[in-house]
Amino acid sequence: MPQLEQAIKRIADTIPKDGWKVLFFGRDERTKARVLTLKAEYVHGEDRFLADITVHDQSRMNAGASTSRLLGSLTSACYRVPEGVKAP
């Protein structure tokens, strides 16, 4: 698990150099497992992206569990229907 936590910390430390703004980095106190979460935003002109990366450490919930997961999502607010295509 420490490797996943180190990885998400490296991401949080390095993405501002690429124009991303870290909106939140830390333990999500709203969850029982207090998952480590990174939320970041990238805005360039009309383009806008939101990233959400979470480390789920099952051992925080169950002492015998050893499974950990790194989950991520990327949302684009800049999608445009291509010219000549009718929007649904």
DSSP file (Angstrom, degrees, kcal/mol; ACC not computed):
  #  RESIDUE AA STRUCTURE BP1 BP2  ACC     N-H-->O    O-->H-N    N-H-->O    O-->H-N    TCO  KAPPA ALPHA  PHI   PSI    X-CA   Y-CA   Z-CA
    1    1 A M    >>        0   0    0      0, 0.0     4,-2.1     0, 0.0     3,-0.5   0.000 360.0 360.0 360.0 -38.4    0.0    0.0    0.0
    2    2 A P  H 3>  +     0   0    0      0, 0.0     4,-2.5     0, 0.0     5,-0.2   0.842 360.0  59.0 -56.1 -30.9    2.7    2.5    0.7
    3    3 A Q  H 3> S+     0   0    0      2,-0.2     4,-2.2     1,-0.2     5,-0.1   0.911 105.8  46.9 -65.2 -41.4    3.7    2.3   -3.0
    4    4 A L  H <> S+     0   0    0     -3,-0.5     4,-2.4     2,-0.2     5,-0.2   0.906 112.9  49.4 -66.5 -40.5    0.2    3.4   -4.1
    5    5 A E  H  X S+     0   0    0     -4,-2.1     4,-1.8     1,-0.2    -2,-0.2   0.894 111.5  49.0 -65.1 -38.9    0.2    6.3   -1.6
    6    6 A Q  H  X S+     0   0    0     -4,-2.5     4,-2.3    -5,-0.2    -1,-0.2   0.890 110.3  52.4 -65.3 -39.0    3.7    7.4   -2.8
    7    7 A A  H  X S+     0   0    0     -4,-2.2     4,-2.1     2,-0.2    -2,-0.2   0.931 110.1  45.9 -64.2 -46.0    2.5    7.2   -6.4
    8    8 A I  H  X S+     0   0    0     -4,-2.4     4,-2.4     1,-0.2    -1,-0.2   0.855 111.7  53.3 -68.3 -32.7   -0.5    9.4   -5.8
    9    9 A K  H  X S+     0   0    0     -4,-1.8     4,-2.2    -5,-0.2    -1,-0.2   0.912 108.0  50.5 -65.7 -41.7    1.6   11.9   -3.8
   10   10 A R  H  X S+     0   0    0     -4,-2.3     4,-2.0     2,-0.2    -2,-0.2   0.901 110.2  50.3 -61.7 -40.3    4.1   12.1   -6.7
   11   11 A I  H  X S+     0   0    0     -4,-2.1     4,-2.5     1,-0.2    -2,-0.2   0.948 110.7  48.7 -61.8 -48.3    1.2   12.8   -9.1
   12   12 A A  H  < S+     0   0    0     -4,-2.4    -1,-0.2     1,-0.2    -2,-0.2   0.854 114.1  47.3 -60.2 -35.7   -0.1   15.6   -6.7
   13   13 A D  H  < S+     0   0    0     -4,-2.2    -1,-0.2    -5,-0.1    -2,-0.2   0.812 119.3  36.9 -75.9 -30.6    3.3   17.1   -6.5
   14   14 A T  H >< S+     0   0    0     -4,-2.0     3,-1.3    -3,-0.2     4,-0.4   0.766  96.5  73.6 -98.5 -27.1    4.1   17.0  -10.3
   15   15 A I  G ><>S+     0   0    0     -4,-2.5     5,-1.9     1,-0.3     3,-1.7   0.802  85.7  66.5 -66.0 -27.2    0.9   17.8  -12.1
   16   16 A P  G > 5S+     0   0    0      0, 0.0     3,-1.5     0, 0.0    -1,-0.3   0.839  93.4  62.5 -60.2 -27.2    0.9   21.6  -11.2
   17   17 A K  G < 5S+     0   0    0     -3,-1.3    -2,-0.2     1,-0.3    -3,-0.1   0.734 102.6  50.9 -66.2 -20.9    4.0   21.8  -13.4
   18   18 A D  G < 5S-     0   0    0     -3,-1.7    -1,-0.3    -4,-0.4    -3,-0.1   0.199 130.9 -91.4-101.7  14.0    1.8   20.8  -16.4
   19   19 A G  T < 5S+     0   0    0     -3,-1.5    24,-0.5     1,-0.3     2,-0.2   0.474  82.2 135.7  94.7   2.3   -0.9   23.3  -15.7
   20   20 A W  E   < -A   42   0A   0     -5,-1.9     2,-0.5    22,-0.1    -1,-0.3  -0.597  45.5-143.6 -83.9 146.2   -3.2   21.3  -13.4
   21   21 A K  E     -A   41   0A   0     20,-3.3    20,-2.5    -2,-0.2     2,-0.6  -0.951  13.6-135.0-109.1 122.1   -4.6   22.8  -10.3
   22   22 A V  E     +A   40   0A   0     -2,-0.5    18,-0.3    18,-0.2     3,-0.1  -0.671  23.9 179.4 -77.2 117.7   -4.9   20.5   -7.3
   23   23 A L  E     +     0   0A   0     16,-2.5     2,-0.3    -2,-0.6    17,-0.2   0.805  68.6   0.2 -87.6 -34.2   -8.4   21.1   -5.8
   24   24 A F  E     +A   39   0A   0     15,-1.9    15,-2.9     2,-0.0    -1,-0.3  -0.959  57.4 172.6-156.7 136.3   -8.1   18.5   -3.0
   25   25 A F  E     +A   38   0A   0     -2,-0.3     2,-0.3    13,-0.2    13,-0.2  -0.901  46.1  59.1-145.7 118.6   -5.4   16.0   -1.8
   26   26 A G  E    S-A   37   0A   0     11,-2.1    11,-3.2    -2,-0.3     2,-0.4  -0.977  87.4 -32.2 159.8-167.9   -5.8   14.1    1.4
   27   27 A R  E     -A   36   0A   0     -2,-0.3     2,-1.1     9,-0.2     9,-0.2  -0.664  54.1-126.7 -83.2 131.9   -7.9   11.6    3.2
   28   28 A D    >   -     0   0    0      7,-3.0     3,-1.6    -2,-0.4     7,-0.3  -0.693  21.0-167.6 -80.8 102.6  -11.6   11.7    2.5
   29   29 A E  T 3  S+     0   0    0     -2,-1.1    -1,-0.2     1,-0.3     5,-0.1   0.612  79.2  71.8 -68.8 -12.7  -13.1   12.0    6.0
   30   30 A R  T 3  S+     0   0    0      5,-0.1     2,-0.3     3,-0.0    -1,-0.3   0.650  89.2  73.2 -78.2 -13.6  -16.6   11.4    4.7
   31   31 A T  S X  S-     0   0    0     -3,-1.6     3,-0.9     4,-0.1    -4,-0.0  -0.766  81.4-131.6-103.9 148.1  -15.7    7.7    4.1
   32   32 A K  T 3  S+     0   0    0     -2,-0.3    -1,-0.1     1,-0.3    -3,-0.0   0.865 111.5  47.3 -62.4 -36.7  -15.3    5.0    6.7
   33   33 A A  T 3  S-     0   0    0     -3,-0.0    -1,-0.3     3,-0.0    24,-0.1   0.531 102.5-134.6 -83.1  -6.1  -12.0    3.9    5.2
   34   34 A R    <   -     0   0    0     -3,-0.9    -5,-0.2    -6,-0.3    -2,-0.1   0.950  30.3-152.8  50.3  55.8  -10.7    7.5    4.9
   35   35 A V        -     0   0    0     -7,-0.3    -7,-3.0    -8,-0.2     2,-0.5  -0.240  15.2-111.6 -62.8 145.4   -9.6    6.9    1.3
   36   36 A L  E     -AB  27  55A   0     19,-1.0    19,-2.6    -9,-0.2     2,-0.4  -0.679  45.3-173.2 -79.2 125.0   -6.7    8.9    0.0
   37   37 A T  E     -AB  26  54A   0    -11,-3.2   -11,-2.1    -2,-0.5     2,-0.4  -0.947  22.5-168.2-130.9 141.7   -8.0   11.2   -2.8
   38   38 A L  E     -AB  25  53A   0     15,-2.9    15,-2.8    -2,-0.4     2,-0.4  -0.995   8.2-177.9-126.0 124.0   -6.7   13.6   -5.3
   39   39 A K  E     +AB  24  52A   0    -15,-2.9   -16,-2.5    -2,-0.4   -15,-1.9  -0.989  12.7 170.3-121.4 129.6   -9.0   15.9   -7.2
   40   40 A A  E     -AB  22  51A   0     11,-2.4    11,-2.9    -2,-0.4     2,-0.4  -0.954  19.2-151.9-141.5 157.2   -7.5   18.2   -9.9
   41   41 A E  E     -AB  21  50A   0    -20,-2.5   -20,-3.3    -2,-0.3     2,-0.4  -0.973   1.9-164.6-132.3 142.1   -8.6   20.5  -12.6
   42   42 A Y  E     +AB  20  49A   0      7,-2.7     7,-2.7    -2,-0.4     2,-0.4  -0.992  10.8 179.7-127.6 123.7   -7.1   21.6  -15.9
   43   43 A V  E     + B   0  48A   0    -24,-0.5     2,-0.3    -2,-0.4     5,-0.2  -0.991   9.9 161.7-127.0 127.8   -8.4   24.6  -17.8
   44   44 A H  E >   - B   0  47A   0      3,-2.5     3,-2.3    -2,-0.4     2,-0.2  -0.868  68.1 -53.3-145.8 107.6   -6.9   25.9  -21.0
   45   45 A G  T 3  S-     0   0    0     -2,-0.3    -1,-0.1     1,-0.3     0, 0.0  -0.448 123.7 -16.8  61.4-126.0   -9.1   28.2  -23.1
   46   46 A E  T 3  S+     0   0    0     -2,-0.2     2,-0.3    -3,-0.1    -1,-0.3   0.548 118.1 100.4 -86.3  -7.9  -12.4   26.5  -23.6
   47   47 A D  E <   +B   44   0A   0     -3,-2.3    -3,-2.5    29,-0.0     2,-0.4  -0.608  47.1 173.9 -82.7 136.6  -11.0   23.1  -22.6
   48   48 A R  E     -B   43   0A   0     -2,-0.3    29,-2.8    -5,-0.2    30,-0.5  -0.978   5.4-179.8-145.6 129.5  -11.7   21.9  -19.1
   49   49 A F  E     -BC  42  76A   0     -7,-2.7    -7,-2.7    -2,-0.4     2,-0.4  -0.973  10.8-160.2-129.7 144.1  -10.8   18.6  -17.5
   50   50 A L  E     -BC  41  75A   0     25,-2.5    25,-3.0    -2,-0.4     2,-0.4  -0.991   9.9-165.1-122.4 130.8  -11.4   17.2  -14.0
   51   51 A A  E     -BC  40  74A   0    -11,-2.9   -11,-2.4    -2,-0.4     2,-0.4  -0.923   6.0-172.5-117.4 142.8   -9.4   14.3  -12.7
   52   52 A D  E     +BC  39  73A   0     21,-2.4    21,-1.9    -2,-0.4     2,-0.4  -0.969   6.4 178.2-135.9 116.7  -10.3   12.2   -9.6
   53   53 A I  E     -BC  38  72A   0    -15,-2.8   -15,-2.9    -2,-0.4     2,-0.4  -0.980   4.7-177.9-123.8 132.0   -7.8    9.6   -8.3
   54   54 A T  E     -BC  37  71A   0     17,-3.0    17,-3.0    -2,-0.4     2,-0.6  -0.989  20.7-146.9-133.7 137.3   -8.5    7.5   -5.3
   55   55 A V  E     -BC  36  70A   0    -19,-2.6   -19,-1.0    -2,-0.4     2,-0.7  -0.921  15.5-162.5-100.8 118.9   -6.4    4.8   -3.4
   56   56 A H  E     - C   0  69A   0     13,-3.0    13,-2.4    -2,-0.6     2,-0.8  -0.907   4.8-171.6-103.7 112.3   -8.7    2.2   -1.9
   57   57 A D  E >   - C   0  68A   0     -2,-0.7     3,-1.7    11,-0.2     4,-0.4  -0.889   7.4-166.8-105.8 103.7   -6.8    0.2    0.8
   58   58 A Q  G >> S+     0   0    0      9,-2.3     4,-2.5    -2,-0.8     3,-1.4   0.765  82.8  70.0 -63.2 -25.1   -9.1   -2.7    1.8
   59   59 A S  G 34 S+     0   0    0      8,-0.4    -1,-0.3     1,-0.3     6,-0.1   0.726  88.2  64.5 -67.5 -18.6   -6.9   -3.4    4.9
   60   60 A R  G <4 S+     0   0    0     -3,-1.7    -1,-0.3     1,-0.2    -2,-0.2   0.765 113.2  33.9 -71.9 -23.3   -8.2   -0.1    6.4
   61   61 A M  T <4 S+     0   0    0     -3,-1.4     2,-0.4    -4,-0.4    -2,-0.2   0.807 129.9  29.4 -96.8 -38.3  -11.6   -1.7    6.5
   62   62 A N    ><  -     0   0    0     -4,-2.5     3,-1.5     1,-0.1    -1,-0.3  -0.983  66.8-147.7-129.9 120.3  -10.7   -5.4    7.2
   63   63 A A  T 3  S+     0   0    0     -2,-0.4    -1,-0.1     1,-0.3    -4,-0.1   0.806 100.3  48.4 -57.8 -31.4   -7.6   -6.3    9.1
   64   64 A G  T 3  S+     0   0    0     -6,-0.1    -1,-0.3     2,-0.0     2,-0.2   0.564  90.1 101.2 -86.8  -8.4   -7.1   -9.5    7.1
   65   65 A A    <   +     0   0    0     -3,-1.5    -3,-0.0    -7,-0.2    -8,-0.0  -0.477  40.1 176.5 -79.9 147.0   -7.5   -7.9    3.7
   66   66 A S        +     0   0    0     -2,-0.2     2,-0.3    -8,-0.1    -1,-0.1   0.332  41.0 116.0-128.3   4.5   -4.5   -7.1    1.6
   67   67 A T        +     0   0    0    -10,-0.1    -9,-2.3   -66,-0.0    -8,-0.4  -0.596  36.3 177.9 -82.6 134.0   -6.1   -5.8   -1.6
   68   68 A S  E     -C   57   0A   0     -2,-0.3     2,-0.4   -11,-0.2   -11,-0.2  -0.962   6.6-164.7-130.4 151.7   -5.5   -2.2   -2.6
   69   69 A R  E     -C   56   0A   0    -13,-2.4   -13,-3.0    -2,-0.3     2,-0.6  -0.988  16.9-148.3-138.3 145.8   -6.7   -0.4   -5.7
   70   70 A L  E     -C   55   0A   0     -2,-0.4     2,-0.4   -15,-0.2   -15,-0.2  -0.967  26.0-172.9-110.9 114.2   -5.9    2.8   -7.5
   71   71 A L  E     +C   54   0A   0    -17,-3.0   -17,-3.0    -2,-0.6     2,-0.3  -0.870   5.0 177.4-111.4 141.0   -9.0    4.1   -9.2
   72   72 A G  E     -C   53   0A   0     -2,-0.4     2,-0.3   -19,-0.2   -19,-0.2  -0.987  12.2-175.1-143.0 152.5   -9.2    7.1  -11.5
   73   73 A S  E     -C   52   0A   0    -21,-1.9   -21,-2.4    -2,-0.3     2,-0.4  -0.993   7.9-160.1-143.3 149.6  -11.6    9.0  -13.6
   74   74 A L  E     -C   51   0A   0     -2,-0.3     2,-0.4   -23,-0.2   -23,-0.2  -0.995   8.8-166.2-132.0 125.7  -11.2   11.9  -16.1
   75   75 A T  E     -C   50   0A   0    -25,-3.0   -25,-2.5    -2,-0.4     2,-0.6  -0.935   5.9-154.9-115.8 133.1  -14.1   14.1  -17.1
   76   76 A S  E     -C   49   0A   0     -2,-0.4     3,-0.4   -27,-0.2   -27,-0.2  -0.929  13.1-177.9-109.5 123.7  -14.0   16.5  -20.0
   77   77 A A  S    S+     0   0    0    -29,-2.8   -28,-0.1    -2,-0.6    -1,-0.1   0.288  76.1  72.4 -95.7   9.0  -16.3   19.5  -19.9
   78   78 A C        +     0   0    0    -30,-0.5    -1,-0.2     2,-0.1     2,-0.1   0.279  59.6 136.0-110.9  11.1  -15.2   20.6  -23.4
   79   79 A Y        -     0   0    0     -3,-0.4     2,-0.4     1,-0.0     0, 0.0  -0.371  31.2-173.2 -62.3 134.6  -16.9   18.0  -25.6
   80   80 A R        -     0   0    0     -2,-0.1     3,-0.1     3,-0.0    -2,-0.1  -0.989  30.1-111.7-129.1 140.1  -18.5   19.5  -28.6
   81   81 A V        -     0   0    0     -2,-0.4     3,-0.1     1,-0.1     6,-0.1  -0.546  45.9-109.9 -67.3 127.8  -20.6   17.8  -31.2
   82   82 A P    >   -     0   0    0      0, 0.0     3,-2.0     0, 0.0    -1,-0.1  -0.213  41.0 -87.3 -60.3 149.7  -18.6   17.8  -34.5
   83   83 A E  T 3  S+     0   0    0      1,-0.3     3,-0.1    -3,-0.1    -3,-0.0  -0.284 115.3  22.7 -55.5 138.9  -19.8   20.0  -37.3
   84   84 A G  T 3  S+     0   0    0      1,-0.2     2,-0.5    -3,-0.1    -1,-0.3   0.366  98.7 109.5  85.3  -5.6  -22.4   18.4  -39.5
   85   85 A V    <   -     0   0    0     -3,-2.0     2,-0.4    -4,-0.1    -1,-0.2  -0.896  66.1-132.8-107.6 131.4  -23.4   15.9  -36.8
   86   86 A K        -     0   0    0     -2,-0.5    -3,-0.0    -3,-0.1     0, 0.0  -0.682  22.7-123.5 -84.5 129.4  -26.8   16.4  -35.2
   87   87 A A              0   0    0     -2,-0.4    -1,-0.1     1,-0.1     0, 0.0  -0.442 360.0 360.0 -69.7 143.2  -26.8   16.2  -31.4
   88   88 A P              0   0    0      0, 0.0    -1,-0.1     0, 0.0    -2,-0.0   0.497 360.0 360.0 -65.6 360.0  -29.1   13.6  -29.8
